[in-house]
């Protein structure tokens, strides 16, 4: 058999062979598949597991998702760094994904979860950038925020807050010039 019909006849055994090879390759995920799937399928709600510091500030964690993109323009720069911003829940303004750090998770797990729920991306979380305190826009309480860079490895088509948020990749070199266009 030759041509496409021969290929299609031999295709299923080839796929099974490939799958058996892939099953033998060790993959290290930041958490179990079951835990990750439950986090994608069911976003956390409520404040019953929320952490607060000794001043009563709500502890918030988040990520600055980023990626490297090859440039196609004839410039001195071969790659640019883009950051992912998401729309606020009310649709006014763009921000980085962040949310409450809960008692049953590490700071890094919470930052990854919030980024997955709000922005629909997965990746490698890196060292903590720092912390800051800010006043809530909705209530007269303060939050203490902690942020991490996250090198994006996967951008999901579906995620828990897809229907209430927009996401946009922004080149950080152009960010200062285009800040009012977001």
For each residue, the residues with C-beta under 8 A, 3 or more apart:
1: 5 6 9
2: 5 6
3: 6 7
4: 7 8
5: 1 2 8 9
6: 1 2 3 9 10
7: 3 4 10 11
8: 4 5 11
9: 1 5 6
10: 6 7 13 14
11: 7 8 14 15
12: 15 16
13: 10 16 17
14: 10 11 17 18
15: 11 12 18 19
16: 12 13 19 20
17: 13 14 20 21
18: 14 15 21 22
19: 15 16 22 23
20: 16 17 23 24
21: 17 18 24 25
22: 18 19 25
23: 19 20
24: 20 21
25: 21 22
26:
27:
28:
29: 32 33 36
30: 108 109 112 125
31: 35 36 109
32: 29 35 36
33: 29 36 37
34: 37 38
35: 31 32 38 39
36: 29 31 32 33 39 40 116
37: 33 34 40 41
38: 34 35 41 42
39: 35 36 42 43 44 113 116 117
40: 36 37 116 117 156 159 160
41: 37 38 160
42: 38 39 160
43: 39 117 160 161
44: 39 49 100 102 113 117
45:
46: 49
47: 50 100
48:
49: 44 46 102 103 104
50: 47 58 59 100 101 102 103
51: 58 59 100 101 102 103
52: 56 57 58 59
53: 56 57 59 144
54:
55: 142
56: 52 53 141 142
57: 52 53 133 141 142 143 144
58: 50 51 52 100 136 141 142 143 144
59: 50 51 52 53 100 101 143 144 146
60: 98 99 100 101 143 144 145 146
61: 98 99 100 101 107 110 111 114 145 146 147 148
62: 96 97 98 99 111 114 115 145 146 147 148
63: 96 97 98 111 112 114 115 125 147 148 149 150
64: 83 96 129 147 148 149 150
65: 83 84 96 97 115 119 121 123 150 152
66: 81 82 83 84 149 150 151 152 172
67: 81 82 84 151 152 169
68: 79 80 81 82
69: 79 80 81 82 169 171
70: 78 79
71: 75 77 78 79 80
72:
73:
74:
75: 71
76:
77: 71 80 173
78: 70 71
79: 68 69 70 71
80: 68 69 71 77 171 172 173
81: 66 67 68 69 171 172 173
82: 66 67 68 69 169 170 171 172
83: 64 65 66 96 169 170 172 175
84: 65 66 67 96 119 121 152 167 168 169 170
85: 94 95 96 167 168 170 182
86: 94 95 96 97 118 119 165 166 167 168
87: 91 93 94 95 165 166 167
88: 91 92 93 94 95
89: 164 165
90:
91: 87 88
92: 88
93: 87 88 182
94: 85 86 87 88 168 182
95: 85 86 87 88 98
96: 62 63 64 65 83 84 85 86 147
97: 62 63 65 86 114 115 117 118 119
98: 60 61 62 63 95 111 114 118 145 147
99: 60 61 62 110 113 114 117 118
100: 44 47 50 51 58 59 60 61 110 114
101: 50 51 59 60 61 105 107 110 111 146
102: 44 49 50 51 105 110
103: 49 50 51
104: 49
105: 101 102 109 110 113
106: 109 110
107: 61 101 110 111 128 146
108: 30 111 112 125 148
109: 30 31 105 106 112 113
110: 61 99 100 101 102 105 106 107 113 114
111: 61 62 63 98 101 107 108 114 115 125 146 147 148 150
112: 30 63 108 109 115 116 122 125 150
113: 39 44 99 105 109 110 116 117
114: 61 62 63 97 98 99 100 110 111 117 118
115: 62 63 65 97 111 112 118 119 121 150
116: 36 39 40 112 113 119 120 121 122 156 159 160
117: 39 40 43 44 97 99 113 114 159 160 161
118: 86 97 98 99 114 115 159 160 161 165
119: 65 84 86 97 115 116 159 165 167
120: 116 155 156 157 158 159 161 162 167
121: 65 84 115 116 150 152 154 155 156
122: 112 116 152 153 154 156
123: 65 150 151 152 153 154
124: 150 151 153
125: 30 63 108 111 112 148 149 150
126: 148 149 150 151
127: 148 149
128: 107 131 146 147 148
129: 64 147 148 149
130: 146 147
131: 128 144 145 146 147
132: 144 145
133: 57 142 143 144 145
134: 142 143 145
135: 140 141 142 143
136: 58 139 140 141 142 143
137:
138:
139: 136
140: 135 136
141: 56 57 58 135 136
142: 55 56 57 58 133 134 135 136
143: 57 58 59 60 133 134 135 136
144: 53 57 58 59 60 131 132 133
145: 60 61 62 98 131 132 133 134
146: 59 60 61 62 101 107 111 128 130 131
147: 61 62 63 64 96 98 111 128 129 130 131
148: 61 62 63 64 108 111 125 126 127 128 129
149: 63 64 66 125 126 127 129
150: 63 64 65 66 111 112 115 121 123 124 125 126
151: 66 67 123 124 126
152: 65 66 67 84 121 122 123 155
153: 122 123 124
154: 121 122 123
155: 120 121 152
156: 40 116 120 121 122 159
157: 120
158: 120 162
159: 40 116 117 118 119 120 156 162
160: 40 41 42 43 116 117 118
161: 43 117 118 120 164 165
162: 120 158 159 165
163:
164: 89 161
165: 86 87 89 118 119 161 162
166: 86 87
167: 84 85 86 87 119 120
168: 84 85 86 94 182
169: 67 69 82 83 84
170: 82 83 84 85 174 175 178 182
171: 69 80 81 82 174 175
172: 66 80 81 82 83 175
173: 77 80 81
174: 170 171 177 178
175: 83 170 171 172 178 179
176: 179
177: 174
178: 170 174 175 181 182
179: 175 176 182
180:
181: 178
182: 85 93 94 168 170 178 179
